[in-house]
């Protein structure tokens, strides 16, 4: 069946979170929820995600899953807060284990931090499906931006994460540890085999100056024809060259240091230290 999609845009991080459900009073999933973070004060808050919580309650929905497309580098995950307020299970692609192994030594995380994905309620494999009321959520592994990226196909709606953005923005960067422009190209080719009428939803919009409003919904037909980085006329070699050249010019995301440390923990804050405080770490001259 065709799912109902409501999207929530956070202008501070350019992130789009999605509420997907079958009917009022029915079952729902939330994809890529945002926890607000003030980098100057190192303080979290829940303004963004509380809008989603209010909407779930207004519609009398039962939240079955909180789905992460990957361990984001540009915003903190509100998955744990959502689960505490509404229930549901937190899931991410099985490749998160590799991401945790990469970043545990980079951030000097505590020895007890497990790199088996056990912080999440479920690790999802390519080709797996979840039943959510009258909806079927199909998991599609789309490595490239990170090794753990997955897309979620729910009816005619495909939630792309950071794989593709709007056609006038292009594709995700691939220069983070474990990223690969070649893998991203191959992932997009897999996506492009789906019906062209498939609705596509990005989880970010880095709005270009040629467009007056943020946007996040397109179709596969529009992506294949018009994506400025990865339309169907672009060869694998040309994309790899373009993506790697562009990535070499990009600064690190503003929130990458706190975001990765929280997001590989499924949205949990780090454990308190001996003084009762929780700390994030800033590895110098590393990223």
N, C-alpha and C positions, 0 to 999 in steps of 0.2 A: 504494500500500500504506500501511498505518497505521504511522507511524514510532514508534520507541521514544524517549521523552523522559525525560531525567534532569535535574533542576534543582538549582542550587547557590545558596544564599541567603547574602548578605553582610550581616550586621546593621549593620555600621558605615556602610554607604551605602544600605541597604535595597534593594540591587540583586539581581536574580535572573538568573543566567547559565544558559544551556540547552545541554545536550549532546544532539544528535539523531542517531540512527543507524538503520540498517536491520536489523542483526543482529550478534551477537557475531562478531568477526573480519571485519566488513564495513566500510562507509564511513560517515563521520560529518561533521557540521558542528558548530561551536560558535558560539553567538550571544551577543554582549555580554559578553565576559570582563572581569573586574575585576583591575586592578593595585592592590595595597594602597598607600596613601599616608598618611604621618604628617605632617599639616600643621604640627605644632610643630617638627619636625626637618627638614622638606622631604626626607624619605627614602622611597624606594620599596622594596617587598618583594613577594614572590610567593606568600604563604601561600594565598590564595584560589585562584588559578589553578593552583597546584601540585596541589590536590585534583582538579581536572579532568584535569590531565595524568596523574596516577596512575590515574584511572579509565579514560581512553582506553587506557593501556598494559595495564591489567588485562583489558580486553575485547578487546585486540589489534585495535583499530580503526585505520583509515587516515583521518587527518583531511584532508578535501578542501578545506574552506573555513572561514574565520573571518569571520563575518558581523556587521557592526555595523548596528544599526537606525538610528543617527544619531550625530552627534558629541555625546556626552553631556556634561552640565554638572555632574553630581553624582558621577562617579567617573572614574578614569583607565582607559584601555583597556590590557589586557594582550595585545593582538593580536600585537605584534611578539615578545614573549617566547614566546607560544604557537607562532608560526611557527618561531622558532629551535629550539624543543624538539621539535616534532612535524611540521613541514612544513605544507603547505596554503597557500592564498592568502587575502589579506585583501581584503574587499570592503565597499562601502558604496553608498548611493544616489547617483546622478549629481548630485543637488542639492548635494552637498558642495562643489562648486566655488563656489557662491554663498555658502555659509557661510564658506569660506576667505577670500573677497573681503571679507566683512563684518568678520571678526575680525583679519585681518592688520594693518590700521592701528590697531585698538583696542589690540592688544598690542604694537605696535611691532616686529613680527617682522622678521627679517633680510631685506634686499632680495632675496636669492636664494630665499626661500621661494616656491614655485610655488603658484598658485591654480587649478590645472587638475586637481586630484585625483590627480596622478601619484605621490603618496606611497603610494597604495593599489595593490594588484595589479589590481583591477578596479573599475569604476564601473558600477552596475547601473541599468537603465532599467525603468520601469513596463511590466509585461507580459512581461518577459524571464524565462527559465527556466534553471535549472542542473540538470544531471543528476549525482546523487551516488549511485553504486551503483544500487540499486533505487529510490531516492527521486528525486522531482522537486521542486525548490525554485522556487516561483513568486514573483516580486517584485511587490509592490503598493505604488505610491507613495502615501504618506499624509501629505502636508505639513500643517502647522498648528502643531505644537509647535516644529519648525524647518522650513525649506524642504527639508531633505534626508531627512526621515524616510521609511523604508520599513518595511513589514511583510513577513514571510516566511510563505507558505502551503506547508506540507510535508504532503502527504496530507490528513488531517483536522485538522491542528494549525496554528493561526495564531499567529505570534509578533508581538505588537503593539508592542513597544518601549514608547515613552512616549505612545502614542496614547490608549489606554484602560488603566486599572488594573482592579483588582477592582471589581465593581459597587458595593460599599459604600464605595469610595474615589472613583471617578468618572473624570475625564479629566485629561490633561496640561495644564500651564500653557502659555500662548501669548504671553507678554510678552517673550521673549528677542528680540534683533534678528533680523528676518526671520520671526518667528512671526505667526500669524493665527488668531483664533478662528473666523472664517468658513471658512477653509480646513480647519481641523480638523473642523468640523461636516460639511463636504462629504466629507472623507476617511472619516469614520465611516459616513456613509450608503452609501458604496461598499462598505465592509466588511460592512455589514448585509444586503447582497444575497447573501452566501454562505449555504450551508445552516446552519440553526439548530443542527444537531448538531455544528458545527465546534467543536473544543476551542480555547480561547483562552488564551494564556500571556502574562502581563505581564512586563516586565523590572524592575519595582519593586513593592514593597508597603509603602505608608505606612499601616501597620496601625491602624485606628481603635480607640478604647477599647471598642467594643462587641464586638470579636473578640479571642479569647485567643491565637491563633497567627497567624503570618504565612501568607499564601496567595497563590497566583499563577495558579491554573488555574480557569477557568470555561468556559462555553459561550456561543456567540452568542445562544442563546435567553435565557439568564440576563442577558446584557448588555442585550439589547433590552428586556427586561421591567423590570429592576431597577437599571440603572446610574443613580446619583443625579444625574448631570449630563446624560447623553445617552441616556436610554431613548427608545423609538420614539415616545413621546407629546410629546417636547420639540421645539418649533419652532426653526427656525434663528435667528430674532430673539431668542427667549428664551435660547437657549444662548449666543449672543454676549454678551448683556447679563450673564448669570450669570458667564461665564468672565472677561470683562474686569473686572467688579467684584471677583471673587475674586482675580484676578492682582494687582490694585492693592494688596492687603493682604499679599502674600507677600514674604518676604525672599529675597535671592539664596541659592542653594545654597552650603553651606559650602566645597565644593571647586571652584566654578565657575572660579576664576582658574587653578589648575593644570590642571584637567580639559580645558578648551577648548584650551589651548595644546598639550597632548599629543595630544588626540583628533583635531584637524584635521590632525595629522601621521601619522595611522594608528597611533598608539601609540609612535612614535619619540620619544625625548627630543630637546630642542633641540641643535643643533650646539655643540660646545665653543668657547669664546671663546679669546682669546690666552693666557690663563693656564691653559688646559687644563680649566677647569671649565664645567659646563653650568648655565645660569641660566633661571629663569622670571621673568616681569615682572608687576608689580602696577600697572596704570594707575589713577591716583588720580581719584576723583570722576567716574568714567566710566559704570560699570554701575549 
